[in-house]
Amino acid sequence: MKQSELLDRITCDPDIFGGKPIIRGHRLAVEHVLDMLAAGDDTATILSSYPWLEAGDIRACLLYSSLLARHERIELFPSALAS
């Protein structure tokens, strides 16, 4: 999957978590997934905790954090679920 396709999975919605980056419009913040990974949870554990979550979503979180660490510019678009 291309980087742009992965980043399309990360959205923001001012009505969810104050506009923090979230995964595909759901109430799961990117930072939460990263915290779980940092705590030692593996992908299978995270995926089993959120049945709608996909492996690509976790990869998108990692890519997002990697770009931030490099000070790359990232533009997030509002979630399609935001109204």
C-alpha distances in whole Angstrom, upper triangle without the diagonal:
4,7,8,6,7,10,11,11,14,17,21,24,28,29,27,27,29,26,24,20,19,16,16,20,21,23,21,21,19,22,22,19,20,23,23,21,23,26,25,23,20,17,19,22,20,18,22,23,21,21,19,16,13,11,8,11,13,10,10,14,13,12,14,17,16,16,19,21,21,22,19,20,18,19,18,19,21,20,21,23,25,29
4,5,5,6,9,10,12,14,17,20,23,27,28,26,27,28,25,23,19,19,17,16,20,22,24,22,21,19,21,23,20,20,24,24,22,24,27,26,25,23,20,22,25,22,21,25,26,23,23,21,18,15,14,11,13,14,11,10,14,13,11,13,16,15,14,17,19,18,20,17,17,15,16,16,17,20,20,21,23,25,28
4,5,5,6,9,10,11,14,18,21,24,26,24,24,25,22,20,16,17,15,15,18,20,22,20,19,16,19,21,18,18,21,22,20,22,25,25,24,22,19,22,24,21,21,24,25,23,23,21,18,16,14,11,12,13,10,8,11,11,8,9,12,11,10,14,16,15,16,13,13,12,13,13,15,18,18,20,22,23,27
4,5,5,6,9,10,12,16,19,22,24,23,23,24,20,19,15,16,14,14,17,19,22,20,19,16,19,21,19,19,23,24,22,24,27,27,26,24,21,24,26,23,22,26,26,23,24,21,18,16,16,12,13,14,12,9,12,13,10,11,14,14,12,15,17,16,17,13,13,11,11,11,12,15,16,17,20,21,24
4,5,5,7,10,12,16,19,22,24,22,23,24,21,19,16,15,13,12,15,17,20,19,18,16,19,21,18,19,23,23,21,24,27,26,24,23,19,22,24,21,19,23,23,21,21,18,15,13,13,9,10,13,11,9,12,13,11,12,15,15,14,17,20,19,20,17,16,13,13,12,13,15,15,15,18,20,23
4,5,6,8,11,14,18,21,23,20,21,22,19,17,13,13,10,10,14,15,18,16,15,13,16,17,15,15,19,19,18,20,23,22,21,19,16,19,20,18,17,20,21,18,19,16,13,11,10,7,7,9,7,5,8,10,8,9,12,12,12,15,17,17,18,15,15,12,13,12,13,15,14,16,18,20,23
4,5,5,8,11,15,18,20,18,19,19,16,14,11,11,10,10,13,15,17,15,14,11,14,16,15,15,19,19,18,20,23,23,22,21,18,21,22,19,18,22,22,19,20,17,15,14,13,10,9,11,9,6,8,10,8,7,11,12,10,12,15,15,15,13,12,9,9,8,10,12,12,14,17,18,21
4,5,7,11,14,17,19,17,18,19,16,15,11,11,9,8,11,13,16,15,14,13,16,18,16,17,21,21,21,23,26,26,24,23,20,22,23,20,19,22,22,19,20,16,14,13,14,11,10,13,12,8,11,13,11,10,14,15,14,15,19,19,19,16,14,11,10,8,8,10,10,11,14,15,18
4,6,10,13,16,17,15,17,18,15,14,10,8,6,5,8,10,13,12,12,10,14,15,13,15,18,18,18,20,23,23,21,20,17,19,20,16,15,19,18,15,16,13,11,10,11,8,6,10,10,7,9,12,11,10,13,15,15,16,19,20,20,17,16,13,12,10,10,11,9,11,13,14,18
4,7,10,14,15,13,14,15,12,10,6,6,5,6,8,10,12,10,9,8,11,13,12,13,16,17,17,19,21,22,20,20,17,20,20,17,16,20,19,16,17,14,12,12,13,11,8,10,11,7,7,11,10,8,11,13,13,13,16,18,17,15,14,10,10,7,8,9,8,11,13,13,17
4,7,10,12,10,12,12,9,8,6,5,6,6,6,9,11,11,10,9,13,14,14,15,18,19,20,22,24,25,23,23,21,23,23,19,19,22,20,17,19,16,14,15,17,14,11,14,14,11,11,14,14,11,14,16,15,15,18,20,18,17,15,11,9,6,6,6,5,9,10,10,14
4,7,9,8,9,9,5,6,5,6,8,9,7,10,10,11,9,10,12,14,15,16,18,20,21,22,24,26,24,25,23,25,25,21,21,24,22,19,21,18,17,18,19,17,14,16,17,14,13,16,16,13,15,18,17,16,19,21,19,17,15,12,10,6,6,5,6,10,10,9,12
4,5,5,8,7,5,7,8,8,10,10,7,10,10,11,11,13,15,16,17,19,20,22,23,25,26,28,26,27,25,27,26,23,23,25,23,20,21,19,18,20,22,20,17,19,20,17,16,20,20,16,18,22,20,19,22,24,22,21,18,15,13,10,8,5,6,9,8,6,9
4,6,7,5,4,8,10,10,14,14,11,12,12,14,12,15,16,17,19,21,21,23,25,26,27,30,28,29,28,30,29,25,25,27,25,22,24,22,21,23,25,23,20,22,23,20,19,22,22,19,20,23,22,20,23,25,23,22,19,17,14,12,11,8,9,12,11,8,10
4,7,6,6,9,11,11,14,14,10,11,10,13,13,15,17,17,19,21,22,23,26,27,28,30,28,29,28,29,28,24,25,26,23,21,23,20,21,23,25,24,21,22,24,21,20,24,24,21,22,26,25,23,26,28,26,25,23,20,18,15,14,10,10,12,10,8,9
4,5,6,7,9,8,11,12,9,8,7,9,9,12,13,14,16,18,18,20,22,23,24,26,24,26,24,26,24,21,21,23,20,17,20,18,17,20,22,21,18,19,21,19,17,21,21,18,19,23,22,21,24,26,24,24,22,19,17,14,14,11,10,13,11,9,12
4,6,6,8,8,12,14,11,10,8,9,8,11,11,11,14,16,16,17,20,21,21,24,23,24,23,25,23,20,21,23,20,18,21,19,18,21,22,22,18,19,21,18,16,19,20,17,18,21,21,19,22,24,23,23,21,18,17,15,15,13,13,16,14,13,15
4,6,9,10,14,16,13,13,11,12,11,13,13,14,17,18,18,20,23,23,24,27,26,27,26,28,27,23,24,26,23,21,24,22,21,24,25,24,20,21,23,20,18,21,22,18,19,22,21,19,22,24,22,22,20,18,16,14,14,12,13,16,15,13,15
4,6,8,12,13,11,12,11,12,10,11,12,14,16,17,18,20,22,23,24,26,25,27,25,27,26,23,23,26,23,21,23,21,20,22,23,21,18,19,21,17,16,19,19,15,16,20,19,17,20,22,20,19,17,14,13,10,11,9,10,14,13,11,13
4,6,10,12,11,12,10,10,7,8,9,11,13,13,14,17,18,19,20,23,22,23,22,24,23,20,21,23,21,19,22,20,18,20,21,19,16,16,18,15,13,15,16,12,13,17,16,14,17,19,17,17,16,13,12,10,12,11,11,15,15,13,16
4,7,9,9,10,10,9,6,6,8,10,11,12,14,16,17,18,20,21,20,21,19,22,21,18,18,21,19,17,19,17,15,16,17,16,12,13,14,11,9,12,13,9,11,14,13,12,15,17,16,15,14,11,11,8,10,10,10,14,14,13,17
4,6,6,6,7,6,4,5,8,9,10,12,13,15,16,18,19,21,19,19,17,20,19,15,16,18,16,14,16,14,12,14,15,14,10,11,13,11,9,13,13,11,13,16,16,15,18,20,19,18,17,14,13,10,11,10,9,12,12,12,16
4,6,6,7,6,6,6,10,10,9,12,14,14,15,18,19,20,18,18,15,17,17,13,13,16,14,11,13,10,8,10,12,10,7,9,11,9,8,12,13,11,13,16,16,16,19,21,21,19,18,15,14,11,12,11,9,12,12,13,17
4,6,9,9,10,10,14,14,13,16,18,18,19,21,23,23,21,20,17,19,19,16,15,17,16,13,13,10,9,10,13,11,8,11,13,10,11,15,15,13,16,19,18,19,22,23,23,21,20,16,15,11,11,10,7,8,9,11,15
4,7,8,9,11,14,14,14,17,19,19,20,23,24,25,23,23,20,21,21,18,17,19,17,14,15,12,11,13,16,15,12,14,16,14,14,17,18,16,18,21,20,20,23,25,24,23,21,17,15,12,10,8,5,7,6,8,11
4,5,8,10,13,12,12,16,17,17,19,21,22,23,20,20,18,19,18,15,14,16,14,11,12,9,9,12,15,15,11,13,16,14,14,17,18,17,18,21,22,21,24,26,26,24,23,19,18,15,14,12,9,11,9,10,14
4,6,10,12,10,12,15,15,15,18,20,20,22,19,20,18,19,18,15,15,16,13,11,13,11,11,14,17,17,13,14,17,16,14,18,19,17,18,22,22,21,24,26,26,25,24,20,19,16,16,14,11,13,11,12,15
4,7,8,7,8,11,12,12,14,16,17,18,16,17,15,16,15,11,12,14,11,9,12,11,9,12,14,14,11,11,14,13,11,14,16,15,15,19,20,19,21,24,23,23,22,19,19,15,16,15,13,15,14,15,18
4,5,5,7,9,10,11,13,14,16,17,16,17,16,18,17,13,14,17,14,12,15,14,12,14,15,15,11,11,14,12,9,12,14,12,12,16,17,15,18,20,20,20,19,16,16,13,15,14,13,16,15,15,19
4,5,5,6,9,10,11,12,14,16,15,15,14,17,16,12,14,17,15,13,16,15,12,13,13,13,9,9,11,9,6,9,11,8,9,12,13,12,14,17,17,17,17,14,15,12,15,15,14,17,17,17,21
4,5,5,6,9,10,10,12,14,14,15,15,18,16,13,15,18,16,15,18,17,15,16,16,16,12,11,13,12,8,10,12,10,9,12,14,12,13,17,17,17,18,15,17,15,17,17,17,20,20,20,23
4,5,5,6,9,10,10,13,11,13,13,15,14,10,13,15,12,12,16,15,13,15,15,16,12,11,14,13,10,12,15,13,12,15,17,16,17,20,20,21,21,19,20,17,20,19,18,21,20,20,24
4,5,5,6,9,10,11,9,10,10,12,11,8,10,13,11,11,14,14,11,12,11,12,9,7,10,10,7,9,12,11,11,14,16,15,16,19,20,20,21,18,20,17,20,20,18,21,20,21,25
4,5,5,6,9,10,10,11,11,14,13,10,13,16,14,14,17,17,14,15,13,14,11,8,10,10,7,7,11,10,8,11,14,13,13,16,18,18,19,17,19,18,20,21,20,23,23,24,27
4,5,5,6,9,9,11,12,15,13,11,14,16,14,15,18,19,16,17,16,17,14,12,14,14,11,11,14,14,11,14,17,15,15,19,20,21,22,20,22,20,23,23,22,25,25,25,29
4,5,5,7,5,8,9,12,9,8,11,13,11,12,16,17,14,15,14,16,13,10,13,14,11,12,15,15,14,16,19,18,18,22,23,24,25,23,24,22,25,25,23,26,25,26,30
4,5,5,5,6,8,11,10,8,12,14,13,14,17,18,14,15,13,14,13,9,11,13,10,9,13,14,12,14,17,17,16,19,21,22,24,22,24,22,25,25,24,27,26,28,31
4,5,7,9,11,14,13,12,15,17,16,17,20,21,18,18,16,18,16,12,14,15,12,11,15,15,12,14,17,16,15,19,20,22,24,22,25,23,26,27,26,29,29,29,33
4,6,9,12,14,12,11,15,16,15,17,20,21,18,19,18,20,18,14,16,18,15,14,18,18,16,18,21,20,19,22,24,25,27,25,28,26,29,29,28,31,30,31,34
4,6,10,12,10,10,14,15,14,17,19,21,18,18,16,18,17,14,16,18,15,14,18,19,17,18,21,21,20,23,25,26,28,27,29,27,30,30,29,32,31,32,36
4,7,8,6,7,10,11,11,13,16,17,15,15,14,16,15,12,14,16,14,14,18,18,17,19,22,22,21,24,26,27,28,26,28,26,28,29,27,29,29,30,34
4,6,5,6,9,10,11,13,15,16,14,13,11,14,14,10,12,15,14,13,16,18,17,18,21,22,22,24,26,27,28,26,28,26,28,29,27,29,29,30,34
4,5,5,6,9,10,11,12,13,10,9,7,10,10,8,10,13,12,12,15,16,16,17,20,21,21,24,26,25,27,24,26,24,26,26,24,26,26,28,31
4,5,5,6,9,10,11,13,11,10,9,12,13,10,13,16,15,15,18,20,20,21,24,25,25,28,30,29,30,28,29,27,28,28,26,27,27,29,33
4,5,5,6,9,11,13,11,12,11,15,14,12,15,17,16,16,19,21,20,22,25,25,25,28,30,30,31,28,29,27,28,28,26,28,27,29,32
4,5,5,7,9,11,8,9,9,12,11,9,12,14,12,14,17,17,17,19,22,22,23,26,27,27,28,25,26,23,25,25,22,24,23,25,29
4,5,5,6,8,6,7,7,11,10,9,12,14,13,15,17,18,19,21,23,24,25,27,28,28,28,25,26,23,24,24,21,23,22,24,28
4,6,6,9,8,10,11,14,13,12,16,17,17,18,21,22,22,24,27,27,28,31,32,31,32,29,29,27,27,27,24,25,24,26,29
4,6,9,9,11,12,15,13,13,16,17,16,18,21,21,21,24,26,26,27,30,31,31,31,28,28,25,26,25,22,24,22,24,27
4,6,5,9,11,13,11,11,15,15,15,17,20,20,20,23,25,25,26,29,30,29,29,26,26,23,23,22,19,20,19,21,24
4,6,8,11,13,12,13,16,17,17,19,21,22,23,25,27,27,29,31,32,31,31,27,27,24,24,23,20,20,19,22,25
4,7,10,11,10,12,15,15,15,18,20,20,21,24,25,25,28,30,30,29,28,25,24,21,21,20,16,17,15,18,22
4,7,8,7,8,11,11,12,14,16,16,18,20,21,22,24,26,27,26,25,22,22,19,19,19,16,17,16,19,22
4,5,5,7,9,10,11,13,15,16,17,19,20,22,23,25,26,25,25,22,22,19,20,20,17,18,18,21,24
4,5,5,6,9,10,11,12,14,16,17,19,20,21,23,25,23,24,21,22,20,21,22,19,21,21,24,27
4,5,5,6,9,10,10,12,14,15,16,18,20,21,22,20,21,18,19,17,18,19,17,18,20,22,25
4,5,5,6,9,10,10,13,14,15,17,18,20,21,19,20,16,17,15,16,17,15,16,17,19,23
4,5,5,6,9,10,11,12,14,16,17,19,20,19,20,17,18,17,18,19,18,20,20,22,26
4,5,5,6,9,10,10,12,14,15,17,18,17,18,16,17,16,18,20,19,21,22,23,27
4,5,5,6,9,10,11,12,14,15,16,15,15,12,14,12,15,16,15,17,19,20,24
4,5,5,6,9,10,11,12,14,15,15,15,13,14,13,15,17,16,19,19,20,24
4,5,5,6,9,10,11,12,14,14,15,13,16,15,18,20,19,22,23,24,28
4,5,5,6,9,10,11,12,11,13,11,13,13,16,19,19,21,23,24,27
4,5,5,6,9,10,11,9,10,8,11,10,14,16,16,19,21,21,24
4,5,5,6,9,10,10,12,10,13,13,17,19,19,22,23,23,27
4,5,5,6,9,9,11,11,14,15,19,21,22,25,26,26,30
4,5,5,6,5,8,8,11,13,16,19,20,23,25,25,28
4,5,5,6,8,8,11,13,16,19,20,23,25,24,27
4,5,8,11,11,15,16,20,22,24,27,28,28,31
4,5,9,11,15,17,20,23,25,28,30,29,32
4,6,9,12,15,18,21,23,26,28,27,30
4,6,10,13,16,19,21,24,26,26,28
4,7,10,13,16,19,22,24,23,25
4,6,10,13,15,18,20,19,22
4,6,10,12,15,18,16,19
4,7,9,12,14,13,16
4,6,9,11,10,13
4,6,8,7,9
4,5,5,9
4,5,8
4,6
4
